[in-house]
Amino acid sequence: VAIKVLVVDDSAFMRKLISEILNEQPDIEVVGTARNGLDALNKLDRWEVDVLTLDLEMPVLDGLSTIKRIMASKPMPILVLASTTERSSESTIKALSYGAIDFIAKPSGNISLDLRKVEEELVSKVRSLAGVVVHKPPARDIRIEPTPKPPAKPVVGVKTGAAENIVVIGSSTGGPKALEELFLQLPADLDAGVLVVQHMPKNFTKSLAARLDNLSQLEVREAQEGDTIKNGLALVAPGDFHMEIDQDKKVRLNQDPPVKYLRPAIDVTMLSLVNVFYDRIVGVVLTGMGNDGAEGMAAIKERGGFTIVQDKDTSTIFSMPKAVYEMGNADYVLPIEQIADSITKLVNRISGGS
């Protein structure tokens, strides 16, 4: 049975081009198009649709409002087509927070005549989203924009200088939403530095870090060359760069070839940590497609660190956690809402606390 897609975009040209690309595939059928969010909602009432492709900047009802309405009434897999401006990257991160599952960065701004460049990515993402079960977000999840946090106060008892312990988190499809849930719960006095590797193109990781920073008691920002791993600081690997940690516990960014088509790759970061932090590592693999992180988690476990993966029920796509689990390298398999607490307890255990 063909995957049924509704294409939503205010540009007639884009509707036609996206429809053409998808209809060329034997297993995908564009059942219709919509020119704005309201048009899309009306059509969703009448048609069965497996995946929705969505432009964010539209008249009448924009993309973000459309996602909120769909998630509240008839949740389904939504793939956002995003332009790469800073404003658009912020909206894209919000879209993922509101329930969209994944996005594609259009190659050249708003009118993407060269959308064919990402044709393969578009097709593969529509295929991977087709089987995803989307649940209504719990009421608290469509949250008011977080209030800015008060200026950081020195937390009593937290060691200054480079961190002695490290938490490394890898995520892919469905990751931004899972990361929000996790960062909401991590404590300000966590006795570890935190690294995040989320598969995402450049220009988007900065907005992701800013969003997590708003929600978290930790300071979260995009990693820069030479950053030191510190307690209370979470660094997000910048899109299009691998992030490694050297013997001085400093960040080294590089543009070595992609690993398994990915840059940043979770494995690259994890493998660089085991000879610096040894057994003082908590490795975490969240929702995502593929098996990036499996090799890194094996190395962490072999060194005597701890490993946690997100469970199937709360993962958008279970394949990354599953790869770790099937190799026998997951100490804990947990729903997303329990992972922060588990990280905190394991860090305390490594630190010789409770």
N, C-alpha and C positions, 0 to 999 in steps of 0.2 A: 504494500500500500504506500502510495507516495506521501511524502511529508507535505502537509498543506501550510502554505505561508501567506500571510497578509503583509503587504509592503506599504508602510506609512511614511509619506514624505510630501512636503508642500511643493517640491519641484517636479513638474511633469516629466522633465528629462530624466531625473533620478529614478522616478517610479518606473519608467520604461527600461532604463539601463539595468537596474537591480532585477526587475522581472525577467529580462532577457537572460541575464547571467544564471539565475536560478532555474529558469525553465529549460535551459540547455541540459540540465542534469536529469537522467531518466527517473531518479527516485525523489525528485522535488517538483511540486506543482504550486505555482502562485495562483491562489484561488481568487485574489482580488487585490486592489490597491485602495488607499485612502489618502486624501490630501491634507488632513489635519486630525487631531486627536478625537474631535467630536465625530467626524466622519468614520473614524476607526471604531469607536465605541458602538455606533449604530450598526456597523457591519458585523462586529463580533457577536451582536445579539442574534444575527441571522445565520451566520456561517460557523462551521466547525473549523477551527484553526489550530495547528500544532505549534507554530512559531510565528512571532511578530517581529518584523524589522522596523526600527523606529528612528526617525530623525528627531532631534530634540528641539530645534528652533523652527516652530511652525506658528502660523496665525490661529486665531479662534481658540484652540486648546493646545498648549505646548506639550512637548514630550514628557516633562516631569509630572505635570498634572495628569496626563494620560496614564502614566505608570501607576500613580497613586490610585486612580479610579479603577484601573484593571485589577490591581492587587487586592483592592477592597471587595470587588464583586466577582471576578472570574479570573483568578491568578493563572498565568500561563508564561511559558518561556519567552522573554523579550531580549532581542539583540539590538543594541543601540549602534547607529552609525554616527560617529562623532567627528567633528572637525578638530584640528589640533591647536586651536588658539587657547590661551590660558583660561579665558572665560568658559570656553567649551569644555576644557578638561575638568574644571570645577563642577560644571553641570553633569558631566559624565559620571564623576565619582558619586554625586548625589543620586543620579539615576540608579547606580548599582546599590546604593544604600536603600533606595525606595523599593528595590525588588527586581530591577533588570538583572539578567544573569551575566551578560558579557557584552563587549563592545568591539567595534572595529574602528580604527583611526582611518578616516578618509585620507587619501594621499595628499590632496592639495586644497585644503580649505573647503569652502562651501560648495562650489560647483566643481565636482570631481569628475572631469572628463577622463581622468586616468584611473577610474575606479577598477578598471580591468587589472591593474597592478595587484589589487588585493582580492581578485576573483577567487583564488584558491582558498584563501582564509575565510572569505564570506561563505563559500559553499561548505567548508568543513565545520565552521561554527554552527551553521544552520542544522547540519546533520547531528552534531554532538548535543545541541540543545533540544532536539526533537523528542528525546526520550526522558527529559528531565521532569520530575514531578515538582511542581511549584505549590507551596502552601501559602495560605493567607498569612501575612505577617501578624504576630501578636500585637495587640492594640498599642503597647508601649513602643513598638518598633518604628511607627511612623512618627518619629519624635520631632518636637520643635527644635529648631536649630540650637545646638548646645550654646550655653552662655560662655563667654570667654573666661578662662580660668584666672584666678588671682595670680599676681606675680609670684614666681617660685620662691618659697622660703627654704632656707637650708634645713633639711630634715635631720633632727638630732640622731646621732648614732650611725648615720650613713657614712661609709668610708669615702674619702675623696681620692683623687688620683685614678689610675686605670682600674677597671673592675677586675675582680678575681674570678668571677663566674660569668657565664654567658648563656643567654637564651636565644636560640636561632629558630625562626619561624619561616617555613616555606609555604606558599599558597599560589593557586592559579584560578581557574574558573570558579566563580562564587566566593573567591577569597576576600575581596574588599568588605563584604557584608560580615563574613566570619571574623575578620580582623577587628571590625568595629565592636562586635560582641565581646571579643577577648580583651581588647584594650580598655573597654569600659570598666573592666573588673580588675585589671592589674593594679597593685598597690603602689603608692608613691615611693615607699621605702624598700622596694624590691632590691635585694642585695645582688644585683646582676646587671650587666649591660644587656641590651636587646637588639637583635638584628632581624630585619624582615626582608625576605626576598619574595616579591609578588611578581608573577609574569605580567608585564605591562610595558607598552612602548614608552619611549621618552616623552616628556611633556605631561604625562599623566601621574607619574609616581610622586611628583612634588605636591600635586593636589590631594593625592591619597594621604601623604604624610601630614598635610595641613589639617585634613578632616580628622585623622586619628588623634592628632595633637589636641584638637578641640574637645575630643571626647575623653581623653585619657588624663590620669593624674601624672603620667610620665611625660617628659618632653619628647616629642616625636618630630623628626625632620628627615628630609632626604639626605643621604650620606654624601659627604664630600671627601675628596682625596686628603689623607692625613688626619681625619677625625680620630680621636682616641675613644676606645670603648670605655664608657663610664657608667656607674650606677645611676639609675633614674633617667637614662637617655636611651631612646630607641631610634635606630637609624634604618631607613628604608633604602634598599639598593636602587640607584637611579636606573630608569629604563634604558636599555641598550648598552649597559655596562655590567661586566662581572664585578662582584665585590669580594675581595679577599682580605684577610686580616694577617698582618705580619707579626714577627716575634715581639715587636714593641707594642702590640695590641693596637696598632693603627690601621685605618682603612686604606686599602690599595684598590683603586678602580682601574679596570683595563678593558680594552675592546678586542681581546683575543677572540678567535672564532667562536660562534655560538656552539653550545653543547646540546645535542639533541634538538637542534634548531632554536635553542633558547639563549637569550642574553638579556637580562641576568639569568643564570642557572643556579638553582638552589644547591645542587651538588658541589659546584665550585666553591661557594661560600662555606658550606659545612666541612668539606675536605680540608679547607685552609685552617679551620679552627682546631682540629684534633691535635696538631703539634704545637699549639700555643696554649690552649686551655686544658688539654688532656682530658681528665675525667670530670672536669668541673663544667660540664655542658648539659643543658636540657635542649634536646632537638624536638621540634614540633612540625608535623606535616598536616596541613589542612586540605580542604576540598580542592580538586583540580584534575585535569585531564592528563593522561600519560604517566610516566614514572619518575620524573625529576624528583630528587630527594631520597630515592631508595638507596642509592650508593652512599650518600652522605650520612644517612641515618644508620646504615650498617657500620660505617667507620666510627660514628659516635658511640654506638652500643659496644663495639669491640674495644674501645678505649675505656669503657666503664662509665660513660655518661648515661643519662636517662633519655628515653624516647617516648613521645606521645603522638598518636594520630587521631584525627577527627573520625567519629563513627559514621557509618553508612547513612543512618536516618537523618543526620543533620548536615551531611555533605551534599552540595549541589551535584557534584560529580565525584564518585568515590574512588576513581582509579589511582590517584597518587597515594592516598592513605592505604589503599588496598595493596599496592605494590610493596610497601614497607611491611605491612602485616603478613603478607604471604611469604616474605623472606624470613619471617620469624624475628623481625627487629623492632616490633612495637611493644614496649613495656606496658603501655596503657592505651586502650581504645575508648575514647570518651566523646559524649555529645559536646558540642561547642560551648554550651553554658557552664560546663564543669572544667574546662581546660585551664582557665586562668588560675583557679584555686589550686589545681594540681601543680601548675608551674611554680606557684608561690611556695607550696609545701616542699617540692623537690629542691628548689633553690635553698630553702632553709636547711634541708637535710645536708646538702653539699656544704653549706656554710658552717655546719656543726650546730645549727640551731635545733628547734624542736623537730 
